[in-house]
Amino acid sequence: MLIMKTEISTNKGTQVLELEVGPANWSGELYREHQAKKMASLPAAKIISTKRGTAGIKASMYPKSENKLPTKGLRISSGRGTSIRTL
């Protein structure tokens, strides 16, 4: 895991803090790994809230995230949306 150091200013710009920042885990393969670890740590009978908190599902029944994007045959619009390319 790559950890970088970054500086941020605080207190109306009068102080500088140096922080260690790792890669964000909210997209792509990193997110799927992060979600799998979090779901594995939950008890199977734990209820997860869904649909704005009006419904719930057990952690053991929660569906696994998958990469559903096709890499072949994907259509991409280009040229201000006037033309379409197929991969």
HUMO-V184570 format. One record per residue. PSI is psi as a letter, one per 30 degrees, with the letter a starting at -180 (* if undefined). Layout:
# HUMO-V184570
PSI ; PSI
This chain:
# HUMO-V184570
k ; k ; k ; l ; k ; l ; k ; k ; k ; l ; h ; h ; g ; f ; l ; k ; k ; k ; l ; k ; k ; l ; k ; k ; h ; g ; l ; b ; e ; e ; e ; e ; e ; e ; e ; e ; e ; e ; e ; f ; f ; k ; k ; f ; f ; k ; k ; k ; k ; l ; h ; g ; g ; f ; l ; l ; k ; k ; e ; f ; f ; k ; k ; k ; k ; l ; j ; g ; k ; k ; f ; k ; g ; k ; k ; k ; k ; l ; h ; g ; g ; f ; l ; k ; k ; k ; *
